[in-house]
Amino acid sequence: MGRWLEARGRLDRPIATLTRKDLECMASNAISRFVVLASKRRTQAPDPEERDMLDLLLMG
């Protein structure tokens, strides 16, 4: 989320001044990043239990 704010030059703004759209974009960006990192980790996970847990998180 910090990167999202930094890219838009809004790091100096208090959280309370962010719009709903700002917050939705930040949440969407964070979720997308989680999916990418979890997908990479899933393919590299040596532990079958960890792989199963990531499958559950990613695919429901």
ABEGO torsion letter per residue (X at the ends): XAAAAAAAGAAABBAAABBAAAAAAAAAAAAAAAAAAAAAAAAABABAAAAAAAAAAAAX
